[in-house]
Amino acid sequence: MARRDQTIKIYRRIAKKRYLKGKHVYEHLRIYVPIPSKFHNIIKPFLNQRLKIEMVKQGDCIVITLRQKVSLQ
């Protein structure tokens, strides 16, 4: 079986929120990066936790780093 690289598509959506009893609409841009199911076991321990994000552009690549946020409690 040949090894295949995982590919994704970054999605851009306009989120709409109504206010003043529906008279006006606030719109803002949201960008989503889906995680392929192949990597869900790696992501599961980090679900429902606050994560720090760092993004770096290296040539024609984007490197996204997520780290657990350290709480001082």
mmCIF file of the N, C-alpha and C atoms, coordinates in Angstrom:
data_MODEL
# 
_entry.id   MODEL 
# 
loop_
_atom_site.group_PDB 
_atom_site.id 
_atom_site.type_symbol 
_atom_site.label_atom_id 
_atom_site.label_alt_id 
_atom_site.label_comp_id 
_atom_site.label_asym_id 
_atom_site.label_entity_id 
_atom_site.label_seq_id 
_atom_site.pdbx_PDB_ins_code 
_atom_site.Cartn_x 
_atom_site.Cartn_y 
_atom_site.Cartn_z 
_atom_site.occupancy 
_atom_site.B_iso_or_equiv 
_atom_site.pdbx_formal_charge 
_atom_site.auth_seq_id 
_atom_site.auth_comp_id 
_atom_site.auth_asym_id 
_atom_site.auth_atom_id 
_atom_site.pdbx_PDB_model_num 
ATOM 1   N N  . MET A 1 1  ? 0.849   -1.182 0.000  1.00 0.00 ? 1  MET A N  1 
ATOM 2   C CA . MET A 1 1  ? 0.000   0.000  0.000  1.00 0.00 ? 1  MET A CA 1 
ATOM 3   C C  . MET A 1 1  ? 0.890   1.239  0.000  1.00 0.00 ? 1  MET A C  1 
ATOM 4   N N  . ALA A 1 2  ? 0.628   2.160  -0.881 1.00 0.00 ? 2  ALA A N  1 
ATOM 5   C CA . ALA A 1 2  ? 1.422   3.384  -0.988 1.00 0.00 ? 2  ALA A CA 1 
ATOM 6   C C  . ALA A 1 2  ? 1.049   4.348  0.133  1.00 0.00 ? 2  ALA A C  1 
ATOM 7   N N  . ARG A 1 3  ? 2.054   5.040  0.644  1.00 0.00 ? 3  ARG A N  1 
ATOM 8   C CA . ARG A 1 3  ? 1.837   6.027  1.706  1.00 0.00 ? 3  ARG A CA 1 
ATOM 9   C C  . ARG A 1 3  ? 1.343   7.320  1.076  1.00 0.00 ? 3  ARG A C  1 
ATOM 10  N N  . ARG A 1 4  ? 0.277   7.899  1.646  1.00 0.00 ? 4  ARG A N  1 
ATOM 11  C CA . ARG A 1 4  ? -0.276  9.146  1.123  1.00 0.00 ? 4  ARG A CA 1 
ATOM 12  C C  . ARG A 1 4  ? -0.104  10.253 2.145  1.00 0.00 ? 4  ARG A C  1 
ATOM 13  N N  . ASP A 1 5  ? 0.171   11.431 1.653  1.00 0.00 ? 5  ASP A N  1 
ATOM 14  C CA . ASP A 1 5  ? 0.246   12.600 2.525  1.00 0.00 ? 5  ASP A CA 1 
ATOM 15  C C  . ASP A 1 5  ? -1.161  13.072 2.845  1.00 0.00 ? 5  ASP A C  1 
ATOM 16  N N  . GLN A 1 6  ? -1.343  13.584 4.048  1.00 0.00 ? 6  GLN A N  1 
ATOM 17  C CA . GLN A 1 6  ? -2.629  14.137 4.451  1.00 0.00 ? 6  GLN A CA 1 
ATOM 18  C C  . GLN A 1 6  ? -2.738  15.546 3.902  1.00 0.00 ? 6  GLN A C  1 
ATOM 19  N N  . THR A 1 7  ? -3.865  15.876 3.335  1.00 0.00 ? 7  THR A N  1 
ATOM 20  C CA . THR A 1 7  ? -4.099  17.230 2.845  1.00 0.00 ? 7  THR A CA 1 
ATOM 21  C C  . THR A 1 7  ? -5.366  17.768 3.479  1.00 0.00 ? 7  THR A C  1 
ATOM 22  N N  . ILE A 1 8  ? -5.399  19.078 3.690  1.00 0.00 ? 8  ILE A N  1 
ATOM 23  C CA . ILE A 1 8  ? -6.580  19.737 4.236  1.00 0.00 ? 8  ILE A CA 1 
ATOM 24  C C  . ILE A 1 8  ? -6.812  21.015 3.450  1.00 0.00 ? 8  ILE A C  1 
ATOM 25  N N  . LYS A 1 9  ? -7.953  21.585 3.674  1.00 0.00 ? 9  LYS A N  1 
ATOM 26  C CA . LYS A 1 9  ? -8.279  22.881 3.088  1.00 0.00 ? 9  LYS A CA 1 
ATOM 27  C C  . LYS A 1 9  ? -8.658  23.805 4.236  1.00 0.00 ? 9  LYS A C  1 
ATOM 28  N N  . ILE A 1 10 ? -8.057  24.981 4.283  1.00 0.00 ? 10 ILE A N  1 
ATOM 29  C CA . ILE A 1 10 ? -8.380  25.971 5.314  1.00 0.00 ? 10 ILE A CA 1 
ATOM 30  C C  . ILE A 1 10 ? -9.647  26.688 4.875  1.00 0.00 ? 10 ILE A C  1 
ATOM 31  N N  . TYR A 1 11 ? -10.634 26.738 5.775  1.00 0.00 ? 11 TYR A N  1 
ATOM 32  C CA . TYR A 1 11 ? -11.929 27.327 5.452  1.00 0.00 ? 11 TYR A CA 1 
ATOM 33  C C  . TYR A 1 11 ? -12.066 28.728 6.014  1.00 0.00 ? 11 TYR A C  1 
ATOM 34  N N  . ARG A 1 12 ? -12.709 29.589 5.247  1.00 0.00 ? 12 ARG A N  1 
ATOM 35  C CA . ARG A 1 12 ? -13.019 30.952 5.688  1.00 0.00 ? 12 ARG A CA 1 
ATOM 36  C C  . ARG A 1 12 ? -14.536 31.094 5.677  1.00 0.00 ? 12 ARG A C  1 
ATOM 37  N N  . ARG A 1 13 ? -15.095 31.521 6.814  1.00 0.00 ? 13 ARG A N  1 
ATOM 38  C CA . ARG A 1 13 ? -16.537 31.687 6.947  1.00 0.00 ? 13 ARG A CA 1 
ATOM 39  C C  . ARG A 1 13 ? -16.848 33.047 7.550  1.00 0.00 ? 13 ARG A C  1 
ATOM 40  N N  . ILE A 1 14 ? -17.993 33.579 7.201  1.00 0.00 ? 14 ILE A N  1 
ATOM 41  C CA . ILE A 1 14 ? -18.486 34.802 7.811  1.00 0.00 ? 14 ILE A CA 1 
ATOM 42  C C  . ILE A 1 14 ? -19.470 34.391 8.903  1.00 0.00 ? 14 ILE A C  1 
ATOM 43  N N  . ALA A 1 15 ? -19.150 34.693 10.147 1.00 0.00 ? 15 ALA A N  1 
ATOM 44  C CA . ALA A 1 15 ? -20.040 34.406 11.269 1.00 0.00 ? 15 ALA A CA 1 
ATOM 45  C C  . ALA A 1 15 ? -20.957 35.610 11.465 1.00 0.00 ? 15 ALA A C  1 
ATOM 46  N N  . LYS A 1 16 ? -22.236 35.345 11.696 1.00 0.00 ? 16 LYS A N  1 
ATOM 47  C CA . LYS A 1 16 ? -23.211 36.417 11.860 1.00 0.00 ? 16 LYS A CA 1 
ATOM 48  C C  . LYS A 1 16 ? -23.865 36.299 13.223 1.00 0.00 ? 16 LYS A C  1 
ATOM 49  N N  . LYS A 1 17 ? -23.982 37.422 13.904 1.00 0.00 ? 17 LYS A N  1 
ATOM 50  C CA . LYS A 1 17 ? -24.630 37.461 15.210 1.00 0.00 ? 17 LYS A CA 1 
ATOM 51  C C  . LYS A 1 17 ? -25.624 38.616 15.212 1.00 0.00 ? 17 LYS A C  1 
ATOM 52  N N  . ARG A 1 18 ? -26.852 38.310 15.515 1.00 0.00 ? 18 ARG A N  1 
ATOM 53  C CA . ARG A 1 18 ? -27.890 39.336 15.560 1.00 0.00 ? 18 ARG A CA 1 
ATOM 54  C C  . ARG A 1 18 ? -27.895 40.014 16.930 1.00 0.00 ? 18 ARG A C  1 
ATOM 55  N N  . TYR A 1 19 ? -28.211 41.306 16.929 1.00 0.00 ? 19 TYR A N  1 
ATOM 56  C CA . TYR A 1 19 ? -28.342 42.034 18.186 1.00 0.00 ? 19 TYR A CA 1 
ATOM 57  C C  . TYR A 1 19 ? -29.439 43.067 18.047 1.00 0.00 ? 19 TYR A C  1 
ATOM 58  N N  . LEU A 1 20 ? -29.808 43.702 19.146 1.00 0.00 ? 20 LEU A N  1 
ATOM 59  C CA . LEU A 1 20 ? -30.938 44.631 19.228 1.00 0.00 ? 20 LEU A CA 1 
ATOM 60  C C  . LEU A 1 20 ? -32.233 43.969 18.739 1.00 0.00 ? 20 LEU A C  1 
ATOM 61  N N  . LYS A 1 21 ? -32.497 42.791 19.329 1.00 0.00 ? 21 LYS A N  1 
ATOM 62  C CA . LYS A 1 21 ? -33.702 42.016 19.020 1.00 0.00 ? 21 LYS A CA 1 
ATOM 63  C C  . LYS A 1 21 ? -33.819 41.694 17.535 1.00 0.00 ? 21 LYS A C  1 
ATOM 64  N N  . GLY A 1 22 ? -32.689 41.425 16.904 1.00 0.00 ? 22 GLY A N  1 
ATOM 65  C CA . GLY A 1 22 ? -32.669 41.006 15.515 1.00 0.00 ? 22 GLY A CA 1 
ATOM 66  C C  . GLY A 1 22 ? -32.668 42.122 14.488 1.00 0.00 ? 22 GLY A C  1 
ATOM 67  N N  . LYS A 1 23 ? -32.599 43.369 14.937 1.00 0.00 ? 23 LYS A N  1 
ATOM 68  C CA . LYS A 1 23 ? -32.642 44.488 13.991 1.00 0.00 ? 23 LYS A CA 1 
ATOM 69  C C  . LYS A 1 23 ? -31.341 44.648 13.208 1.00 0.00 ? 23 LYS A C  1 
ATOM 70  N N  . HIS A 1 24 ? -30.222 44.310 13.834 1.00 0.00 ? 24 HIS A N  1 
ATOM 71  C CA . HIS A 1 24 ? -28.919 44.480 13.190 1.00 0.00 ? 24 HIS A CA 1 
ATOM 72  C C  . HIS A 1 24 ? -28.138 43.172 13.263 1.00 0.00 ? 24 HIS A C  1 
ATOM 73  N N  . VAL A 1 25 ? -27.158 43.057 12.383 1.00 0.00 ? 25 VAL A N  1 
ATOM 74  C CA . VAL A 1 25 ? -26.329 41.850 12.330 1.00 0.00 ? 25 VAL A CA 1 
ATOM 75  C C  . VAL A 1 25 ? -24.869 42.259 12.403 1.00 0.00 ? 25 VAL A C  1 
ATOM 76  N N  . TYR A 1 26 ? -24.140 41.622 13.339 1.00 0.00 ? 26 TYR A N  1 
ATOM 77  C CA . TYR A 1 26 ? -22.695 41.811 13.444 1.00 0.00 ? 26 TYR A CA 1 
ATOM 78  C C  . TYR A 1 26 ? -22.039 40.663 12.697 1.00 0.00 ? 26 TYR A C  1 
ATOM 79  N N  . GLU A 1 27 ? -21.168 40.959 11.750 1.00 0.00 ? 27 GLU A N  1 
ATOM 80  C CA . GLU A 1 27 ? -20.476 39.942 10.969 1.00 0.00 ? 27 GLU A CA 1 
ATOM 81  C C  . GLU A 1 27 ? -18.977 40.021 11.224 1.00 0.00 ? 27 GLU A C  1 
ATOM 82  N N  . HIS A 1 28 ? -18.351 38.851 11.346 1.00 0.00 ? 28 HIS A N  1 
ATOM 83  C CA . HIS A 1 28 ? -16.899 38.811 11.452 1.00 0.00 ? 28 HIS A CA 1 
ATOM 84  C C  . HIS A 1 28 ? -16.371 37.535 10.798 1.00 0.00 ? 28 HIS A C  1 
ATOM 85  N N  . LEU A 1 29 ? -15.134 37.608 10.367 1.00 0.00 ? 29 LEU A N  1 
ATOM 86  C CA . LEU A 1 29 ? -14.496 36.515 9.651  1.00 0.00 ? 29 LEU A CA 1 
ATOM 87  C C  . LEU A 1 29 ? -13.966 35.468 10.625 1.00 0.00 ? 29 LEU A C  1 
ATOM 88  N N  . ARG A 1 30 ? -14.225 34.202 10.324 1.00 0.00 ? 30 ARG A N  1 
ATOM 89  C CA . ARG A 1 30 ? -13.687 33.087 11.105 1.00 0.00 ? 30 ARG A CA 1 
ATOM 90  C C  . ARG A 1 30 ? -12.900 32.199 10.156 1.00 0.00 ? 30 ARG A C  1 
ATOM 91  N N  . ILE A 1 31 ? -11.747 31.714 10.584 1.00 0.00 ? 31 ILE A N  1 
ATOM 92  C CA . ILE A 1 31 ? -10.929 30.815 9.782  1.00 0.00 ? 31 ILE A CA 1 
ATOM 93  C C  . ILE A 1 31 ? -10.795 29.493 10.540 1.00 0.00 ? 31 ILE A C  1 
ATOM 94  N N  . TYR A 1 32 ? -11.051 28.389 9.845  1.00 0.00 ? 32 TYR A N  1 
ATOM 95  C CA . TYR A 1 32 ? -11.029 27.064 10.448 1.00 0.00 ? 32 TYR A CA 1 
ATOM 96  C C  . TYR A 1 32 ? -9.957  26.202 9.796  1.00 0.00 ? 32 TYR A C  1 
ATOM 97  N N  . VAL A 1 33 ? -9.235  25.446 10.628 1.00 0.00 ? 33 VAL A N  1 
ATOM 98  C CA . VAL A 1 33 ? -8.249  24.482 10.148 1.00 0.00 ? 33 VAL A CA 1 
ATOM 99  C C  . VAL A 1 33 ? -8.684  23.118 10.677 1.00 0.00 ? 33 VAL A C  1 
ATOM 100 N N  . PRO A 1 34 ? -9.282  22.280 9.824  1.00 0.00 ? 34 PRO A N  1 
ATOM 101 C CA . PRO A 1 34 ? -9.749  20.976 10.303 1.00 0.00 ? 34 PRO A CA 1 
ATOM 102 C C  . PRO A 1 34 ? -8.578  20.031 10.581 1.00 0.00 ? 34 PRO A C  1 
ATOM 103 N N  . ILE A 1 35 ? -8.743  19.169 11.574 1.00 0.00 ? 35 ILE A N  1 
ATOM 104 C CA . ILE A 1 35 ? -7.740  18.167 11.922 1.00 0.00 ? 35 ILE A CA 1 
ATOM 105 C C  . ILE A 1 35 ? -8.200  16.826 11.343 1.00 0.00 ? 35 ILE A C  1 
ATOM 106 N N  . PRO A 1 36 ? -7.413  16.193 10.468 1.00 0.00 ? 36 PRO A N  1 
ATOM 107 C CA . PRO A 1 36 ? -7.813  14.895 9.911  1.00 0.00 ? 36 PRO A CA 1 
ATOM 108 C C  . PRO A 1 36 ? -7.974  13.842 11.007 1.00 0.00 ? 36 PRO A C  1 
ATOM 109 N N  . SER A 1 37 ? -8.886  12.906 10.790 1.00 0.00 ? 37 SER A N  1 
ATOM 110 C CA . SER A 1 37 ? -9.200  11.889 11.797 1.00 0.00 ? 37 SER A CA 1 
ATOM 111 C C  . SER A 1 37 ? -7.985  11.034 12.156 1.00 0.00 ? 37 SER A C  1 
ATOM 112 N N  . LYS A 1 38 ? -7.027  10.951 11.271 1.00 0.00 ? 38 LYS A N  1 
ATOM 113 C CA . LYS A 1 38 ? -5.801  10.191 11.534 1.00 0.00 ? 38 LYS A CA 1 
ATOM 114 C C  . LYS A 1 38 ? -5.077  10.715 12.783 1.00 0.00 ? 38 LYS A C  1 
ATOM 115 N N  . PHE A 1 39 ? -5.236  12.017 13.078 1.00 0.00 ? 39 PHE A N  1 
ATOM 116 C CA . PHE A 1 39 ? -4.525  12.643 14.195 1.00 0.00 ? 39 PHE A CA 1 
ATOM 117 C C  . PHE A 1 39 ? -5.390  12.851 15.438 1.00 0.00 ? 39 PHE A C  1 
ATOM 118 N N  . HIS A 1 40 ? -6.615  12.340 15.465 1.00 0.00 ? 40 HIS A N  1 
ATOM 119 C CA . HIS A 1 40 ? -7.507  12.569 16.602 1.00 0.00 ? 40 HIS A CA 1 
ATOM 120 C C  . HIS A 1 40 ? -6.963  11.990 17.909 1.00 0.00 ? 40 HIS A C  1 
ATOM 121 N N  . ASN A 1 41 ? -6.285  10.860 17.856 1.00 0.00 ? 41 ASN A N  1 
ATOM 122 C CA . ASN A 1 41 ? -5.730  10.282 19.091 1.00 0.00 ? 41 ASN A CA 1 
ATOM 123 C C  . ASN A 1 41 ? -4.654  11.180 19.692 1.00 0.00 ? 41 ASN A C  1 
ATOM 124 N N  . ILE A 1 42 ? -3.948  11.930 18.872 1.00 0.00 ? 42 ILE A N  1 
ATOM 125 C CA . ILE A 1 42 ? -2.926  12.854 19.371 1.00 0.00 ? 42 ILE A CA 1 
ATOM 126 C C  . ILE A 1 42 ? -3.589  14.069 20.011 1.00 0.00 ? 42 ILE A C  1 
ATOM 127 N N  . ILE A 1 43 ? -4.714  14.508 19.464 1.00 0.00 ? 43 ILE A N  1 
ATOM 128 C CA . ILE A 1 43 ? -5.405  15.717 19.916 1.00 0.00 ? 43 ILE A CA 1 
ATOM 129 C C  . ILE A 1 43 ? -6.244  15.485 21.172 1.00 0.00 ? 43 ILE A C  1 
ATOM 130 N N  . LYS A 1 44 ? -6.768  14.285 21.374 1.00 0.00 ? 44 LYS A N  1 
ATOM 131 C CA . LYS A 1 44 ? -7.719  14.012 22.464 1.00 0.00 ? 44 LYS A CA 1 
ATOM 132 C C  . LYS A 1 44 ? -7.263  14.491 23.846 1.00 0.00 ? 44 LYS A C  1 
ATOM 133 N N  . PRO A 1 45 ? -6.011  14.296 24.266 1.00 0.00 ? 45 PRO A N  1 
ATOM 134 C CA . PRO A 1 45 ? -5.621  14.758 25.605 1.00 0.00 ? 45 PRO A CA 1 
ATOM 135 C C  . PRO A 1 45 ? -5.704  16.284 25.786 1.00 0.00 ? 45 PRO A C  1 
ATOM 136 N N  . PHE A 1 46 ? -5.759  17.033 24.695 1.00 0.00 ? 46 PHE A N  1 
ATOM 137 C CA . PHE A 1 46 ? -5.775  18.491 24.771 1.00 0.00 ? 46 PHE A CA 1 
ATOM 138 C C  . PHE A 1 46 ? -7.173  19.089 24.634 1.00 0.00 ? 46 PHE A C  1 
ATOM 139 N N  . LEU A 1 47 ? -8.183  18.259 24.418 1.00 0.00 ? 47 LEU A N  1 
ATOM 140 C CA . LEU A 1 47 ? -9.539  18.772 24.286 1.00 0.00 ? 47 LEU A CA 1 
ATOM 141 C C  . LEU A 1 47 ? -9.994  19.457 25.571 1.00 0.00 ? 47 LEU A C  1 
ATOM 142 N N  . ASN A 1 48 ? -10.778 20.510 25.441 1.00 0.00 ? 48 ASN A N  1 
ATOM 143 C CA . ASN A 1 48 ? -11.342 21.276 26.564 1.00 0.00 ? 48 ASN A CA 1 
ATOM 144 C C  . ASN A 1 48 ? -10.273 21.901 27.456 1.00 0.00 ? 48 ASN A C  1 
ATOM 145 N N  . GLN A 1 49 ? -9.113  22.190 26.896 1.00 0.00 ? 49 GLN A N  1 
ATOM 146 C CA . GLN A 1 49 ? -8.057  22.879 27.636 1.00 0.00 ? 49 GLN A CA 1 
ATOM 147 C C  . GLN A 1 49 ? -7.695  24.149 26.881 1.00 0.00 ? 49 GLN A C  1 
ATOM 148 N N  . ARG A 1 50 ? -7.203  25.133 27.612 1.00 0.00 ? 50 ARG A N  1 
ATOM 149 C CA . ARG A 1 50 ? -6.721  26.359 26.980 1.00 0.00 ? 50 ARG A CA 1 
ATOM 150 C C  . ARG A 1 50 ? -5.326  26.098 26.444 1.00 0.00 ? 50 ARG A C  1 
ATOM 151 N N  . LEU A 1 51 ? -5.125  26.486 25.187 1.00 0.00 ? 51 LEU A N  1 
ATOM 152 C CA . LEU A 1 51 ? -3.840  26.258 24.525 1.00 0.00 ? 51 LEU A CA 1 
ATOM 153 C C  . LEU A 1 51 ? -3.298  27.575 24.000 1.00 0.00 ? 51 LEU A C  1 
ATOM 154 N N  . LYS A 1 52 ? -1.981  27.736 24.099 1.00 0.00 ? 52 LYS A N  1 
ATOM 155 C CA . LYS A 1 52 ? -1.308  28.871 23.479 1.00 0.00 ? 52 LYS A CA 1 
ATOM 156 C C  . LYS A 1 52 ? -0.979  28.476 22.057 1.00 0.00 ? 52 LYS A C  1 
ATOM 157 N N  . ILE A 1 53 ? -1.183  29.402 21.131 1.00 0.00 ? 53 ILE A N  1 
ATOM 158 C CA . ILE A 1 53 ? -0.915  29.119 19.734 1.00 0.00 ? 53 ILE A CA 1 
ATOM 159 C C  . ILE A 1 53 ? 0.215   30.010 19.237 1.00 0.00 ? 53 ILE A C  1 
ATOM 160 N N  . GLU A 1 54 ? 1.073   29.424 18.426 1.00 0.00 ? 54 GLU A N  1 
ATOM 161 C CA . GLU A 1 54 ? 2.167   30.160 17.797 1.00 0.00 ? 54 GLU A CA 1 
ATOM 162 C C  . GLU A 1 54 ? 2.201   29.745 16.331 1.00 0.00 ? 54 GLU A C  1 
ATOM 163 N N  . MET A 1 55 ? 2.210   30.733 15.455 1.00 0.00 ? 55 MET A N  1 
ATOM 164 C CA . MET A 1 55 ? 2.243   30.453 14.021 1.00 0.00 ? 55 MET A CA 1 
ATOM 165 C C  . MET A 1 55 ? 3.441   31.147 13.402 1.00 0.00 ? 55 MET A C  1 
ATOM 166 N N  . VAL A 1 56 ? 4.177   30.420 12.571 1.00 0.00 ? 56 VAL A N  1 
ATOM 167 C CA . VAL A 1 56 ? 5.358   30.955 11.908 1.00 0.00 ? 56 VAL A CA 1 
ATOM 168 C C  . VAL A 1 56 ? 5.292   30.555 10.436 1.00 0.00 ? 56 VAL A C  1 
ATOM 169 N N  . LYS A 1 57 ? 5.563   31.508 9.567  1.00 0.00 ? 57 LYS A N  1 
ATOM 170 C CA . LYS A 1 57 ? 5.642   31.215 8.141  1.00 0.00 ? 57 LYS A CA 1 
ATOM 171 C C  . LYS A 1 57 ? 7.092   30.939 7.798  1.00 0.00 ? 57 LYS A C  1 
ATOM 172 N N  . GLN A 1 58 ? 7.346   29.766 7.244  1.00 0.00 ? 58 GLN A N  1 
ATOM 173 C CA . GLN A 1 58 ? 8.701   29.380 6.843  1.00 0.00 ? 58 GLN A CA 1 
ATOM 174 C C  . GLN A 1 58 ? 8.671   29.043 5.353  1.00 0.00 ? 58 GLN A C  1 
ATOM 175 N N  . GLY A 1 59 ? 9.045   30.006 4.538  1.00 0.00 ? 59 GLY A N  1 
ATOM 176 C CA . GLY A 1 59 ? 9.007   29.808 3.089  1.00 0.00 ? 59 GLY A CA 1 
ATOM 177 C C  . GLY A 1 59 ? 7.569   29.649 2.616  1.00 0.00 ? 59 GLY A C  1 
ATOM 178 N N  . ASP A 1 60 ? 7.255   28.491 2.032  1.00 0.00 ? 60 ASP A N  1 
ATOM 179 C CA . ASP A 1 60 ? 5.893   28.245 1.577  1.00 0.00 ? 60 ASP A CA 1 
ATOM 180 C C  . ASP A 1 60 ? 5.119   27.351 2.552  1.00 0.00 ? 60 ASP A C  1 
ATOM 181 N N  . CYS A 1 61 ? 5.578   27.277 3.803  1.00 0.00 ? 61 CYS A N  1 
ATOM 182 C CA . CYS A 1 61 ? 4.931   26.454 4.832  1.00 0.00 ? 61 CYS A CA 1 
ATOM 183 C C  . CYS A 1 61 ? 4.441   27.315 5.991  1.00 0.00 ? 61 CYS A C  1 
ATOM 184 N N  . ILE A 1 62 ? 3.455   26.814 6.696  1.00 0.00 ? 62 ILE A N  1 
ATOM 185 C CA . ILE A 1 62 ? 2.987   27.421 7.944  1.00 0.00 ? 62 ILE A CA 1 
ATOM 186 C C  . ILE A 1 62 ? 3.205   26.387 9.040  1.00 0.00 ? 62 ILE A C  1 
ATOM 187 N N  . VAL A 1 63 ? 3.886   26.780 10.101 1.00 0.00 ? 63 VAL A N  1 
ATOM 188 C CA . VAL A 1 63 ? 4.116   25.900 11.239 1.00 0.00 ? 63 VAL A CA 1 
ATOM 189 C C  . VAL A 1 63 ? 3.233   26.399 12.378 1.00 0.00 ? 63 VAL A C  1 
ATOM 190 N N  . ILE A 1 64 ? 2.305   25.553 12.833 1.00 0.00 ? 64 ILE A N  1 
ATOM 191 C CA . ILE A 1 64 ? 1.392   25.900 13.920 1.00 0.00 ? 64 ILE A CA 1 
ATOM 192 C C  . ILE A 1 64 ? 1.789   25.079 15.133 1.00 0.00 ? 64 ILE A C  1 
ATOM 193 N N  . THR A 1 65 ? 2.096   25.760 16.244 1.00 0.00 ? 65 THR A N  1 
ATOM 194 C CA . THR A 1 65 ? 2.482   25.101 17.477 1.00 0.00 ? 65 THR A CA 1 
ATOM 195 C C  . THR A 1 65 ? 1.445   25.407 18.547 1.00 0.00 ? 65 THR A C  1 
ATOM 196 N N  . LEU A 1 66 ? 0.920   24.360 19.189 1.00 0.00 ? 66 LEU A N  1 
ATOM 197 C CA . LEU A 1 66 ? -0.044  24.525 20.281 1.00 0.00 ? 66 LEU A CA 1 
ATOM 198 C C  . LEU A 1 66 ? 0.597   23.992 21.557 1.00 0.00 ? 66 LEU A C  1 
ATOM 199 N N  . ARG A 1 67 ? 0.542   24.797 22.628 1.00 0.00 ? 67 ARG A N  1 
ATOM 200 C CA . ARG A 1 67 ? 1.089   24.396 23.920 1.00 0.00 ? 67 ARG A CA 1 
ATOM 201 C C  . ARG A 1 67 ? 0.041   24.596 24.996 1.00 0.00 ? 67 ARG A C  1 
ATOM 202 N N  . GLN A 1 68 ? 0.081   23.756 26.024 1.00 0.00 ? 68 GLN A N  1 
ATOM 203 C CA . GLN A 1 68 ? -0.839  23.934 27.146 1.00 0.00 ? 68 GLN A CA 1 
ATOM 204 C C  . GLN A 1 68 ? -0.520  25.254 27.845 1.00 0.00 ? 68 GLN A C  1 
ATOM 205 N N  . LYS A 1 69 ? -1.564  25.988 28.169 1.00 0.00 ? 69 LYS A N  1 
ATOM 206 C CA . LYS A 1 69 ? -1.382  27.231 28.890 1.00 0.00 ? 69 LYS A CA 1 
ATOM 207 C C  . LYS A 1 69 ? -1.148  26.898 30.348 1.00 0.00 ? 69 LYS A C  1 
ATOM 208 N N  . VAL A 1 70 ? -0.077  27.446 30.919 1.00 0.00 ? 70 VAL A N  1 
ATOM 209 C CA . VAL A 1 70 ? 0.267   27.178 32.313 1.00 0.00 ? 70 VAL A CA 1 
ATOM 210 C C  . VAL A 1 70 ? -0.563  28.119 33.187 1.00 0.00 ? 70 VAL A C  1 
ATOM 211 N N  . SER A 1 71 ? -1.343  27.528 34.102 1.00 0.00 ? 71 SER A N  1 
ATOM 212 C CA . SER A 1 71 ? -2.146  28.353 35.007 1.00 0.00 ? 71 SER A CA 1 
ATOM 213 C C  . SER A 1 71 ? -1.406  28.512 36.337 1.00 0.00 ? 71 SER A C  1 
ATOM 214 N N  . LEU A 1 72 ? -1.476  29.707 36.895 1.00 0.00 ? 72 LEU A N  1 
ATOM 215 C CA . LEU A 1 72 ? -0.793  30.015 38.155 1.00 0.00 ? 72 LEU A CA 1 
ATOM 216 C C  . LEU A 1 72 ? -1.775  29.995 39.301 1.00 0.00 ? 72 LEU A C  1 
ATOM 217 N N  . GLN A 1 73 ? -2.343  28.833 39.614 1.00 0.00 ? 73 GLN A N  1 
ATOM 218 C CA . GLN A 1 73 ? -3.326  28.727 40.715 1.00 0.00 ? 73 GLN A CA 1 
ATOM 219 C C  . GLN A 1 73 ? -2.735  28.043 41.892 1.00 0.00 ? 73 GLN A C  1 
# 
